[in-house]
Every structure is written in structure tokens, then in C-alpha cells.
Amino acid sequence: MAVLVLVVGVVAGQLVRPVPDPTIDLAITSSHAFPGQAPALPWPSSGQSVVHVEGLGTMGSSGGSAPTPTASVAKVMTAYVYLREHPLRAGEPGPVMTVSPQAAAQIPMRKQRGESILGVTANQRLTQRKALEALLIISANDVAHELARWDAGSDQAFAAKMNAAAQSLGMTATRYTDPSGYDSGTVSTAADQVKLLRAAMKIPAFAEIVSKPAYVPDDGGAERQGGNYLLGQYGVIGGKTGYTDAAGGNFVFAARKDVEGVSTVIVGAVMGQESPSAAGAVDAAQQLVIAAENALVTATIAAKGARVARVDDGLGGLTPLRVASPVIVVGWPGLTVPVGVEGEPPHQAYSSERVGILTAGAAKVPLELMRELEEPSIVERLIRLG
């Protein structure tokens, strides 16, 4: 009787124990290496530059990593911080703000110093969108300082927010002292600015604004062209220019190229160009964008329907997974691209149901069940030892 009670207890215990959560295991190679030597990009002879490809990593860099004045490229962080605190949905104007008399009183001084400005007037009303468009398209210093006041009450308080955001993004060589970048104490590196632009471009309102070539006032005034004259060419979808005597020409940019059906985004920065305007940095970036896009190559590592992974139920049950479309890896010669799987599969699912993702650099391909996914059987649950 004691043995019977013991057996019944063990059986009951095994059956009421929760089964493990299923996992997805890769069934093909975990990386793909592109043959050949890394591309030699046309780096500018001065300053520093970085080219990064989303999902793949840095294609290359030049000029070291010493912090240098950012000039108006700092306004990317101004917009990033402001939009995090005051989200703006795509297409909406946002709240209306009133320009302070102090901002209007500083206009003569800003004109005398040759700053780029919108030319605000006391008690002028600006929507959040128009303020950010003036900030990012025509690089308006007067609006940058008003955005800081509207958000934090002062330049100093807002700069503290900018520095906190930089720290959170891993921008270890960056320091902000003002919201416009006119102060040469605001310094950064090309690598740090790439980190920032990658984060900013994920905010839909930011990406929407920097894709516009010109600022169009709400009051019917004449439109004003922005400094990013690469927009619409070579896949360029956004960017921000900057120039001061201390900084030289600076430019951060993002470009999108479709490579064998895989949308690939290139983000880069050119800093410290010895030119009389930001155009020197924009021209250098143009050459880098063209070369980086031409360097991209592809390889198909799995055909549509190929078995590439499996669901492991944790008790010995393995259910095969196939890719819903061909797996096309984008890269460049000399690059090794990791291949992996993502997802939290259910305990039960029908055949052909999608339960995960295969990742290969910038490519993400759904994983489908090749047969029905079933929970572990009673026998499997009874004989498990762990």
C-alpha cells in the first residue's frame, strides 16, 4: 500500500508540474562571412567621419575620436530631448507656444554674430511642429533657445537634460553646454553623433521633419531652403548640418537603400571639415554615401520554405520551422553577419503558423511551423527527470 501511495504521488506530481516554456533553436549556421577585403571608403582628409549600417555595424571611420565642437548638429539632441518630453504624432501640429520678449530682444545680437535664425518676435505664436521645423531645417538658433525655455525654463536646465540623454545613449565623448551648438563648449565625436542620429530617426516626427528640404511658414511667408541639399538623392532621407568658425563644417545624415528587397539604412557623420560652410561636410558625406551603397552586397543563405530552426518543448519534443521567404543577407566584403532567431513560441499551434523570426543582419524573416506544435505527451511529462 505504501509503494502504491508513493507511485500515485509521483505520477500526480509529475502531471501537475508546469511544463517548460518552449524555445526556438537555430538549425543552420549562426553566421555568414562575405569573402573579400573590407571596402576602402573615400574618407575626407581632415576632421573625423563614421559610416554605420543599421543591423550590421560600422563600415568604417577616420580621423580619430577627439571631441570637437558640433555647431548646429547639436540641434539633433535638442529635438530628441524635446520630442521625448513632448511626443508629436505624425502630421499633427502639436500645441501652440508663445515666443518670449527675451528671445525677440536677442535677435539683433544674433544677427550681428551671423547666427542662423528664424527671426522671432515677441509674443509670436508657433506650433510645436513649426518650431521643430525651424530648428532642424533652417537651423534657427533663436528657436533652439526658446525650445529650451519652453521645456526646462532655461538653457542650463535644458543642457543638463541633453547631457543626461547623451549618457543614456552611450555618448561618452559628448558634452552639451547650450541647445543651439553656437557655443564651442558643446563638443562631440562623429561616432557619438551617429549613435544619436540612429536614436532620433526612430522617432517618427523627427524623421518626418528632417526629410523636408524647406521651411514653409504658417503665415504664408516665403519658404526657406534647408542646408541638407542631398535630400532625395542617393537615398538620403534626413540629416542636419552645422558650421561655426570653431567647428568647421559638420553634417550627420541617414540614407536608405533597397538591396535585393532588404531595406538597408546607412547613418553617418562628418565632423570638423576645413571649409567656409557646412557644404564641405555635405559634399564629403555625398561621396561616403555613394561608396557605402556601392559596397553593399547580398547572399541568399536559405531558400523560401527551407528548414532553418526548430521549437524545443524542453522535454524532448522538436518541431521543425521553415522560413516564409528567402533569407537574403546584406553586408560588404570582409564582414561576418550573425544569424539568429527571436520569438516566444506557444505550447500549441497549428501547422504553418508563424511563431518566430530569423534575423540575419538587417533582414528579418518570419518562421513558420512545418507541422502542428503539440504540448508534451503524458508519457514525456511522466518520465522527465529535471
PyMOL commands that set and color helices and strands:
alter all, ss='L'
color gray80, all
select helices_A, chain A and resi 2-16+71-85+101-105+107-112+128-137+141-152+155-168+190-200+204-210+279-295+378-383
alter helices_A, ss='H'
color red, helices_A
select strands_A, chain A and resi 23-26+31-33+48-53+57-62+68-69+96-98+125-127+187-188+214-215+224-225+236-244+248-259+262-273+297-302+307-312+318-323+327-331+336-342+354-360+363-369
alter strands_A, ss='S'
color yellow, strands_A
deselect
rebuild
show_as cartoon
